[in-house]
Amino acid sequence: TKYQHLLKENNITQSMSRKGNCLDNAVIENFFGLLKSELLYLQEFESIEQFKQELEAYILYYNHLRIKEKLKGLTPVEYRIQSSLAA
């Protein structure tokens, strides 16, 4: 397809699992759902540069400040650090 050709031209490996295996997509689909509801749908961006800045700020917030109940009330970074120390 045109999309796959574009990925190949830019040395990007397409992530694909076997048909019917949605578990590997669940985490990223959850992230993009949150990204849309917590950033994208809440404001209009004046430029692509403003969007990039807001996106970078959101990713920093998501990883370092936003606590998750599933992660025992820790941020993703805190949870990874705690998990690696326990191993």
Sine and cosine of phi, psi and omega as CSV:
sin_phi,cos_phi,sin_psi,cos_psi,sin_omega,cos_omega
0.00,0.00,0.23,-0.97,0.02,-1.00
-0.88,0.48,-0.65,0.76,0.01,-1.00
-0.89,0.46,-0.73,0.69,-0.01,-1.00
-0.90,0.43,-0.60,0.80,0.04,-1.00
-0.90,0.44,-0.68,0.74,0.03,-1.00
-0.89,0.46,-0.67,0.75,0.05,-1.00
-0.87,0.49,-0.72,0.69,-0.02,-1.00
-0.88,0.47,-0.67,0.74,0.03,-1.00
-0.86,0.51,-0.51,0.86,-0.04,-1.00
-0.98,-0.21,0.28,0.96,0.02,-1.00
0.81,0.59,0.67,0.74,0.03,-1.00
-0.95,-0.31,0.78,-0.62,0.03,-1.00
-1.00,0.02,0.83,-0.55,0.00,-1.00
-0.97,0.26,0.72,-0.69,0.03,-1.00
-1.00,0.02,0.88,-0.48,0.01,-1.00
-0.59,-0.81,0.70,-0.71,0.11,-0.99
-0.96,-0.28,0.09,-1.00,0.03,-1.00
-0.92,0.38,0.39,-0.92,-0.05,-1.00
-0.84,0.54,0.72,-0.69,0.05,-1.00
1.00,0.03,-0.01,1.00,0.01,-1.00
-0.97,-0.23,1.00,-0.09,-0.08,-1.00
-1.00,-0.09,-0.11,0.99,-0.11,-0.99
-0.88,0.48,-0.58,0.81,-0.01,-1.00
-0.95,0.32,-0.31,0.95,0.01,-1.00
-1.00,-0.03,-0.29,0.96,-0.13,-0.99
-0.87,0.49,-0.68,0.73,-0.06,-1.00
-0.91,0.42,-0.74,0.68,-0.04,-1.00
-0.95,0.31,-0.56,0.83,0.06,-1.00
-0.90,0.43,-0.61,0.79,0.07,-1.00
-0.89,0.45,-0.72,0.70,0.01,-1.00
-0.85,0.52,-0.74,0.67,-0.03,-1.00
-0.92,0.40,-0.54,0.84,0.09,-1.00
-0.89,0.46,-0.70,0.71,0.05,-1.00
-0.91,0.41,-0.68,0.74,0.02,-1.00
-0.84,0.55,-0.70,0.71,0.00,-1.00
-0.91,0.42,-0.73,0.68,-0.09,-1.00
-0.97,0.25,-0.48,0.88,-0.05,-1.00
-0.99,-0.12,-0.22,0.97,-0.01,-1.00
-0.74,-0.67,-0.88,0.47,-0.18,-0.98
-0.88,0.47,-0.71,0.71,-0.08,-1.00
-0.99,0.15,-0.14,0.99,-0.09,-1.00
-1.00,-0.03,-0.23,0.97,-0.05,-1.00
-0.47,-0.88,0.29,-0.96,0.12,-0.99
-0.96,-0.27,0.65,-0.76,-0.05,-1.00
-0.98,-0.21,0.68,-0.73,-0.05,-1.00
-0.98,0.17,-0.38,0.93,-0.01,-1.00
-0.38,-0.92,0.24,-0.97,0.06,-1.00
-0.91,0.41,-0.53,0.85,0.04,-1.00
-0.91,0.43,-0.68,0.73,0.04,-1.00
-0.88,0.47,-0.68,0.73,0.03,-1.00
-0.87,0.50,-0.70,0.71,0.01,-1.00
-0.87,0.49,-0.67,0.74,0.01,-1.00
-0.90,0.44,-0.70,0.71,0.01,-1.00
-0.91,0.41,-0.61,0.79,0.02,-1.00
-0.91,0.42,-0.71,0.71,0.04,-1.00
-0.88,0.48,-0.66,0.75,0.02,-1.00
-0.90,0.43,-0.64,0.77,0.01,-1.00
-0.91,0.41,-0.69,0.73,0.00,-1.00
-0.89,0.45,-0.65,0.76,0.08,-1.00
-0.88,0.48,-0.74,0.67,0.04,-1.00
-0.85,0.53,-0.75,0.66,-0.06,-1.00
-0.87,0.50,-0.69,0.72,-0.07,-1.00
-0.99,0.16,-0.55,0.84,-0.16,-0.99
-0.93,-0.36,-0.34,0.94,-0.10,-0.99
-0.84,-0.55,-0.51,0.86,-0.11,-0.99
-0.99,0.16,0.94,-0.35,0.01,-1.00
-0.98,0.20,0.46,-0.89,0.00,-1.00
-0.79,-0.62,0.76,-0.66,0.02,-1.00
-0.87,0.50,-0.64,0.77,0.01,-1.00
-0.88,0.47,-0.39,0.92,-0.01,-1.00
-0.98,-0.21,0.53,0.85,0.06,-1.00
0.87,0.49,0.56,0.83,0.03,-1.00
0.97,0.23,0.29,0.96,0.01,-1.00
-0.96,-0.27,0.28,-0.96,0.15,-0.99
-0.98,0.18,0.29,-0.96,0.04,-1.00
-0.82,0.57,-0.66,0.75,0.00,-1.00
-0.92,0.40,-0.71,0.70,0.02,-1.00
-0.87,0.50,-0.66,0.75,-0.01,-1.00
-0.90,0.44,-0.69,0.72,0.02,-1.00
-0.89,0.46,-0.67,0.74,0.01,-1.00
-0.89,0.45,-0.73,0.68,-0.01,-1.00
-0.88,0.47,-0.66,0.75,0.01,-1.00
-0.91,0.42,-0.64,0.77,-0.02,-1.00
-0.95,0.31,-0.51,0.86,0.05,-1.00
-0.94,0.33,-0.54,0.84,-0.02,-1.00
-0.97,0.22,-0.35,0.94,-0.06,-1.00
-0.97,0.23,0.00,0.00,0.00,0.00
